[in-house]
Amino acid sequence: MWRIMDSERRLRTRNGVVAGGLAVLFIVMVGAAFAFVPLYHAFCEATGFNGTVRRAFKVNAVDTHRTVVVHFDTNVRGLPWDFEPDVESQTAEVGEAKLAFFRVTNHSSQPLTGRAVYNVAPESVGGYFSKLQCFCFQAETIPAGVTEQFPVVYFIDPRFGTDDDTKGVSQITLSYTFYPARSAADAPA
């Protein structure tokens, strides 16, 4: 009888350890699922993966021997807005800070908030295309019937010309798409 009670006690202890381990594993997996999106975004921004543009805080040296034509593409999804660049393209020297403007018109009868996402093509350029200032870093609320203008300050990193994947690239497309955001306060940073 003593042996049966001892083996039952050991079995309950093992089951408790296994259940505790599974609970910890569950908590870790849920935490990892929530952490994956910001970690993936940080990875893409740091490496330029999938054409993700970097946010920069200063301009490096200018390479006057190489120019690139930057084309602007604009799109709107789920908002009654017109969104267009002031110019269709700009010629930029590698390393030169450039300023581009985009116009957004809200055709609805109420203020609406949108958030722009961006991308560059070809994908190999993503790690070299840097923005110093951009409306895509926050949600933008446009009053009803109003047209607003937004600036973008960008440059192409001088290392652009040293990469075998970008040596032959002479044209870049910077693409923005505005999506609805609930409000400026609710939109992710």
SEVEX-938925 format. One record per residue: residue in three letters; x, y, z of N, C-alpha, C, CB in turn. Coordinates in steps of 0.001 Angstrom, whole numbers, padded with zeros to 6 digits, always signed. Glycine has a CB too. Layout:
// residues N
ALAXYZXYZXYZXYZ ...
This chain:
// residues 189
MET+000819-001186+000000+000000+000000+000000+000873+001263+000000-000937-000009+001206 TRP+001943+001249+000766+002848+002391+000848+003454+002709-000511+003955+002122+001865 ARG+003817+001663-001275+004408+001860-002595+003418+002485-003578+004911+000533-003143 ILE+002170+002096-003483+001153+002639-004388+000968+004127-004118-000194+001886-004225 MET+000894+004523-002852+000717+005933-002511+001950+006746-002921+000448+006092-000998 ASP+003145+006177-002753+004374+006874-003125+004449+007072-004647+005608+006090-002625 SER+004075+006061-005421+004123+006202-006879+003043+007172-007371+003950+004827-007557 GLU+001882+007211-006703+000844+008180-007064+001315+009602-006785-000457+007892-006295 ARG+001999+009780-005659+002521+011093-005303+003577+011542-006315+003113+011068-003882 ARG+004464+010643-006729+005478+010974-007736+004826+011290-009085+006480+009812-007892 LEU+003794+010539-009442+003087+010779-010694+002420+012163-010684+002035+009677-010933 ARG+001777+012525-009543+001163+013849-009427+002220+014950-009507+000378+013963-008108 THR+003368+014736-008893+004454+015715-008935+004948+015894-010366+005616+015280-008015 ARG+005162+014778-011071+005588+014857-012473+004543+015570-013321+005851+013452-013035 ASN+003279+015226-013116+002214+015881-013883+002182+017383-013596+000845+015249-013553 GLY+002408+017761-012361+002455+019173-012001+003622+019884-012667+002548+019328-010496 VAL+004789+019222-012706+005961+019813-013354+005702+019983-014848+007217+018939-013120 VAL+005133+018956-015485+004819+019027-016914+003788+020134-017174+004288+017658-017425 ALA+002728+020198-016354+001702+021227-016532+002307+022617-016334+000530+021003-015547 GLY+003148+022788-015352+003816+024074-015121+004711+024450-016285+004636+024027-013835 GLY+005459+023477-016805+006325+023728-017953+005525+024128-019178+007163+022501-018261 LEU+004399+023459-019389+003540+023812-020533+002929+025195-020360+002426+022771-020709 ALA+002575+025555-019141+002032+026898-018893+003089+027964-019185+001534+027025-017429 VAL+004324+027730-018749+005409+028674-019023+005652+028765-020527+006707+028249-018290 LEU+005666+027619-021212+005857+027602-022655+004739+028381-023355+005908+026153-023172 PHE+003510+028213-022898+002378+028938-023464+002564+030443-023307+001072+028494-022799 ILE+002958+030893-022130+003163+032320-021875+004285+032865-022750+003482+032565-020388 VAL+005382+032115-022882+006497+032540-023728+006057+032642-025189+007681+031560-023594 MET+005279+031684-025667+004828+031699-027058+003875+032874-027323+004136+030369-027405 VAL+002988+033174-026400+002084+034318-026560+002901+035608-026580+001021+034357-025416 GLY+003857+035722-025670+004729+036903-025653+005515+037043-026948+005691+036834-024473 ALA+006024+035929-027468+006783+035962-028719+005894+036390-029881+007406+034587-029007 ALA+004641+035957-029878+003718+036339-030952+003489+037847-030952+002374+035598-030803 PHE+003354+038451-029780+003159+039900-029708+004445+040659-030050+002675+040298-028309 ALA+005587+040102-029719+006866+040772-029964+007313+040630-031413+007937+040215-029040 PHE+006790+039663-032140+007271+039390-033493+007098+040577-034440+006550+038189-034055 VAL+005942+041221-034440+005675+042307-035392+006642+043474-035209+004237+042802-035238 PRO+006809+044024-033984+007780+045123-033873+009215+044680-034129+007691+045749-032501 LEU+009564+043449-033762+010920+042964-034038+011148+042811-035538+011167+041623-033327 TYR+010155+042307-036263+010266+042168-037713+010406+043537-038366+009043+041425-038283 HIS+009596+044502-037902+009681+045873-038446+011069+046460-038195+008593+046787-037811 ALA+011605+046279-037002+012942+046792-036681+014006+046121-037555+013262+046566-035185 PHE+013866+044817-037772+014798+044087-038633+014761+044637-040055+014466+042582-038636 CYS+013562+044831-040594+013413+045337-041962+013985+046740-042096+011939+045333-042377 GLU+013743+047591-041093+014266+048954-041139+015788+048970-041049+013668+049788-040011 ALA+016350+048087-040229+017805+048067-040044+018534+047511-041263+018163+047243-038816 THR+017914+046568-041959+018594+045903-043074+018102+046347-044443+018426+044423-042953 GLY+016967+047033-044505+016394+047392-045808+015686+046214-046448+017480+047909-046743 PHE+015438+045159-045689+014779+043956-046202+013412+044302-046771+014643+042896-045095 ASN+013085+043695-047898+011789+043842-048564+011513+045285-048971+010677+043346-047657 GLY+012572+046035-049277+012402+047405-049751+012052+048403-048668+011353+047440-050787 THR+012206+048024-047392+011886+048932-046299+012906+050061-046240+011841+048175-044961 VAL+012416+051267-046156+013257+052459-046142+013730+052735-044720+012492+053680-046710 ARG+014954+053217-044598+015495+053563-043286+015124+054988-042921+017019+053387-043262 ARG+014989+055224-041620+014819+056579-041121+016203+057055-040710+013787+056649-039919 ALA+016591+058214-041198+017927+058748-040919+017813+060034-040118+018708+058998-042231 PHE+018942+060437-039536+018969+061653-038744+020018+062647-039233+019222+061316-037302 LYS+020838+062243-040205+021812+063151-040814+022183+062632-042191+023079+063297-039924 VAL+022723+063536-043005+023142+063193-044355+024642+062936-044343+022774+064321-045365 ASN+025059+061905-045059+026482+061627-045207+027032+062428-046387+026733+060104-045407 ALA+028242+062150-046808+028889+062887-047908+028144+062686-049223+030353+062442-048066 VAL+028223+063696-050087+027579+063651-051401+028550+063075-052427+027101+065066-051834 ASP+028048+062162-053266+028831+061591-054363+028343+062262-055650+028682+060006-054433 THR+029062+063289-056114+028621+064052-057283+028838+063301-058591+029345+065375-057336 HIS+029422+062115-058522+029683+061338-059729+028518+060417-060089+030946+060522-059552 ARG+027540+060335-059223+026444+059409-059491+025116+060070-059180+026603+058119-058673 THR+024200+059998-060131+022845+060504-059913+021854+059372-060095+022520+061674-060877 VAL+020720+059538-059449+019635+058555-059504+018332+059330-059688+019593+057652-058200 VAL+017449+058814-060506+016129+059420-060674+015181+058721-059698+015617+059298-062170 VAL+014527+059519-058847+013570+058992-057870+012168+059314-058365+013815+059593-056438 HIS+011378+058275-058632+009988+058419-059070+009086+058294-057844+009615+057344-060159 PHE+007986+059033-057832+007055+059017-056706+005744+058363-057126+006802+060449-056182 ASP+005290+057404-056314+004044+056681-056555+003157+056874-055325+004307+055148-056844 THR+001886+057246-055529+000979+057482-054404-000313+056693-054595+000671+058990-054257 ASN-000838+056197-053478-002060+055396-053479-002852+055706-052216-001737+053875-053571 VAL-004171+055491-052273-005042+055642-051110-005936+054414-051038-005892+056961-051191 ARG-006084+053849-049849-006964+052693-049633-007935+053013-048499-006135+051404-049304 GLY-009235+053012-048795-010258+053156-047764-010499+054573-047273-009898+052324-046621 LEU-010018+055569-047973-010254+056969-047600-010683+057747-048841-008975+057607-046958 PRO-011631+058684-048696-012044+059507-049842-011066+060679-050043-013494+060041-049635 TRP-009833+060355-050295-008759+061334-050434-008137+061256-051823-007686+061113-049359 ASP-007662+062405-052291-006740+062450-053428-005357+062626-052827-007097+063619-054459 PHE-004390+061940-053378-003028+061964-052842-002081+061921-054028-002762+060765-051850 GLU-001248+062963-054152-000349+063016-055307+000911+063808-054984-001062+063636-056514 PRO+001997+063480-055662+003225+064261-055477+003144+065566-056266+004468+063442-055916 ASP+003893+066586-055814+003964+067839-056575+004680+067621-057909+004687+068931-055755 VAL+005688+066758-057923+006396+066395-059157+006429+064873-059242+007857+067000-059190 GLU+006470+064350-060463+006457+062900-060643+007789+062249-060310+006078+062564-062056 SER+008899+063008-060460+010221+062441-060168+011214+063559-059894+010715+061555-061339 GLN+012343+063187-059299+013446+064100-059028+014751+063393-059351+013429+064587-057550 THR+015736+064157-059805+017078+063613-059982+017890+064003-058759+017748+064132-061306 ALA+018518+063006-058127+019277+063247-056903+020691+062718-057052+018588+062595-055693 GLU+021655+063488-056560+023015+062980-056453+023058+062072-055228+024071+064150-056348 VAL+023805+061007-055310+023915+060077-054185+024498+060838-052998+024805+058831-054552 GLY+023806+060782-051861+024221+061473-050644+023606+062848-050472+025695+061601-050626 GLU+022975+063390-051522+022383+064726-051466+021000+064673-050810+022283+065332-052884 ALA+020751+065584-049865+019423+065684-049252+018474+066334-050252+019473+066502-047916 LYS+017335+065725-050465+016329+066238-051399+015013+066448-050643+016129+065257-052610 LEU+014237+067407-051123+012944+067732-050537+011864+067508-051589+012915+069199-050009 ALA+010851+066725-051227+009713+066487-052124+008433+066795-051351+009705+065004-052669 PHE+007413+067287-052064+006138+067602-051427+005035+066731-052017+005795+069101-051595 PHE+004075+066392-051152+002919+065590-051539+001661+066314-051071+002997+064143-050937 ARG+000616+066319-051917-000663+066950-051588-001706+065883-051282-001144+067857-052746 VAL-002476+066148-050226-003571+065265-049833-004831+066114-049694-003246+064504-048494 THR-005914+065697-050365-007201+066397-050274-008236+065449-049704-007656+066935-051665 ASN-008920+065889-048645-009995+065117-048022-011314+065547-048661-010025+065326-046461 HIS-011965+064649-049403-013217+064954-050089-014454+064619-049259-013273+064207-051392 SER-014275+064184-048017-015434+063836-047189-015962+065070-046461-015063+062736-046172 SER-017062+064900-045750-017669+066004-045002-017229+066016-043541-019187+065915-045079 GLN-016229+065223-043216-015730+065168-041836-014216+065005-041836-016396+064007-041054 PRO-013558+065393-040736-012113+065180-040659-011816+063676-040640-011519+065874-039395 LEU-010783+063272-041333-010396+061867-041368-008900+061750-041074-010742+061230-042745 THR-008539+060647-040415-007142+060408-040068-006623+059223-040859-006980+060164-038550 GLY-005476+059424-041466-004829+058354-042227-003379+058206-041818-004926+058623-043729 ARG-002839+057079-042148-001430+056813-041887-000835+056246-043168-001235+055826-040672 ALA+000306+056803-043574+000953+056356-044806+001986+055282-044500+001612+057540-045535 VAL+002014+054262-045330+003092+053273-045309+003892+053485-046586+002538+051785-045200 TYR+005130+053087-046565+006008+053390-047687+006845+052178-048056+006912+054575-047358 ASN+007427+052260-049250+008244+051192-049775+009087+051777-050903+007371+049990-050267 VAL+010207+051141-051201+010987+051534-052370+011207+050320-053251+012339+052163-051956 ALA+011374+050585-054534+011702+049535-055482+012827+050061-056363+010450+049106-056333 PRO+013739+049223-056746+013857+047800-056433+014208+047572-054956+014918+047153-057328 GLU+013897+046361-054480+014096+046031-053070+015530+046218-052607+013677+044616-052817 SER+016497+046011-053488+017909+046116-053106+018286+047528-052655+018794+045699-054270 VAL+017463+048522-052972+017743+049916-052630+017279+050254-051210+017068+050851-053635 GLY+016383+049448-050642+015774+049752-049346+016758+050126-048252+014986+048589-048894 GLY+017885+049450-048176+018862+049732-047135+019652+051000-047360+019796+048600-047014 TYR+019538+051607-048527+020312+052799-048864+019452+054056-049001+021065+052566-050147 PHE+018137+053900-049007+017227+055030-049140+016818+055464-047738+015974+054662-050014 SER+017213+056660-047339+016968+057129-045968+016121+058385-045982+018294+057396-045234 LYS+015207+058476-045013+014349+059648-044886+014692+060388-043602+012853+059248-044903 LEU+014927+061691-043720+015201+062540-042566+013905+063072-041965+016118+063702-042963 GLN+012920+063339-042817+011618+063830-042369+010563+063226-043290+011554+065409-042377 CYS+009460+062760-042681+008420+062138-043495+007092+062154-042763+008804+060701-043861 PHE+006025+062408-043490+004681+062363-042927+004274+060937-042564+003678+062959-043911 CYS+005021+059957-043038+004676+058562-042774+005037+058133-041351+005375+057660-043774 PHE+005740+058989-040589+006136+058621-039242+005024+058832-038219+007347+059407-038839 GLN+003897+059434-038627+002779+059621-037707+001470+059647-038485+002950+060921-036889 ALA+000371+059517-037753-000951+059613-038369-001229+061079-038696-002059+059028-037429 GLU-001955+061308-039786-002273+062663-040230-003790+062819-040304-001615+062970-041610 THR-004314+063863-039631-005741+064164-039681-005941+065342-040626-006312+064479-038255 ILE-006794+065128-041639-007083+066154-042636-008528+066621-042421-006866+065608-044104 PRO-008748+067920-042195-010126+068420-042042-010948+068195-043320-010111+069926-041685 ALA-012261+068214-043173-013175+068017-044302-012954+069068-045374-014629+068052-043829 GLY-012837+068620-046619-012719+069516-047754-011410+070283-047858-013811+070469-047712 VAL-010407+069896-047127-009135+070635-047078-008045+069887-047833-008698+070869-045618 THR-007156+070644-048474-005957+070088-049096-004765+070504-048252-005796+070568-050582 GLU-003943+069537-047881-002732+069821-047114-001532+069313-047884-002793+069177-045704 GLN-000397+069927-047600+000844+069546-048270+001806+068988-047225+001479+070761-049026 PHE+002464+067881-047575+003389+067226-046658+004759+067087-047299+002854+065852-046239 PRO+005820+067427-046545+007174+067299-047088+007804+065949-046759+008055+068413-046555 VAL+008734+065550-047596+009595+064403-047341+011019+064859-047642+009181+063142-048213 VAL+011920+064670-046696+013331+064966-046914+014037+063612-046910+013921+065960-045804 TYR+014759+063328-047980+015385+062015-048128+016770+062153-048748+014505+061088-048986 PHE+017532+061064-048689+018801+060982-049403+019131+059515-049652+019942+061682-048605 ILE+020007+059287-050609+020482+057940-050915+021887+057832-050347+020458+057641-052469 ASP+022071+056863-049479+023344+056685-048781+024481+056487-049778+023268+055489-047816 PRO+025637+057135-049577+026769+056988-050496+027268+055544-050648+027902+057853-050027 ARG+026994+054681-049689+027378+053264-049821+026595+052565-050930+027157+052527-048492 PHE+025537+053232-051414+024678+052716-052478+025502+052260-053686+023663+053786-052905 GLY+026499+053023-054066+027298+052713-055246+028318+051616-055046+027990+053924-055698 THR+028558+051206-053803+029566+050178-053546+028976+048775-053493+030278+050473-052250 ASP+027670+048659-053460+026997+047359-053378+026795+046794-054788+025629+047489-052637 ASP+027190+045545-054997+027023+044918-056307+025555+044876-056750+027591+043507-056279 ASP+024618+044785-055789+023190+044717-056129+022633+046060-056591+022395+044226-054933 THR+023334+047158-056320+022801+048473-056683+023668+049232-057683+022635+049303-055449 LYS+024778+048671-058093+025684+049389-059009+025003+049802-060304+026888+048525-059331 GLY+024143+048995-060852+023493+049317-062123+022161+050025-061970+023292+048072-062908 VAL+021747+050312-060747+020441+050940-060526+020549+052445-060748+019916+050638-059093 SER+019717+052958-061643+019719+054402-061910+018347+055029-061660+020154+054671-063351 GLN+017344+054184-061357+015998+054678-061091+015434+053964-059867+015075+054472-062323 ILE+014791+054746-059004+014188+054238-057769+012741+054719-057735+014985+054718-056488 THR+011848+053887-057242+010463+054308-057036+010180+054334-055542+009466+053362-057776 LEU+009792+055504-055039+009345+055665-053657+007826+055666-053686+009916+056985-052999 SER+007228+054692-053028+005779+054497-053085+005157+054677-051706+005442+053105-053640 TYR+004063+055434-051655+003311+055648-050417+001879+055195-050625+003357+057140-049979 THR+001291+054606-049573-000128+054291-049566-000712+054766-048252-000375+052771-049773 PHE-001774+055593-048320-002481+056050-047126-003598+055075-046803-003043+057481-047320 TYR-003685+054672-045531-004744+053809-045004-005454+054550-043880-004168+052443-044497 PRO-006714+054197-043577-007401+054835-042462-006715+054509-041137-008866+054396-042421 ALA-006669+055483-040246-006246+055293-038860-007389+055833-038013-004858+056023-038537 ARG-007645+055225-036875-008780+055654-036061-008640+057109-035614-008922+054749-034843 SER-007473+057473-035121-007187+058859-034756-005678+058990-034624-007919+059275-033424 ALA-005196+060185-034527-003759+060405-034380-003249+059755-033112-003436+061899-034372 ALA-004050+059749-032042-003612+059168-030768-003616+057646-030812-004507+059652-029631 ASP-004542+057048-031579-004657+055593-031636-003666+054947-032595-006049+055213-032034 ALA-003128+055702-033524-002245+055132-034550-000910+054751-033934-002034+056129-035712 PRO-000344+053602-034344+000952+053205-033809+002058+054127-034269+001272+051790-034209 ALA+003041+054286-033429+004179+055163-033782+005144+054482-034697+004911+055620-032542 
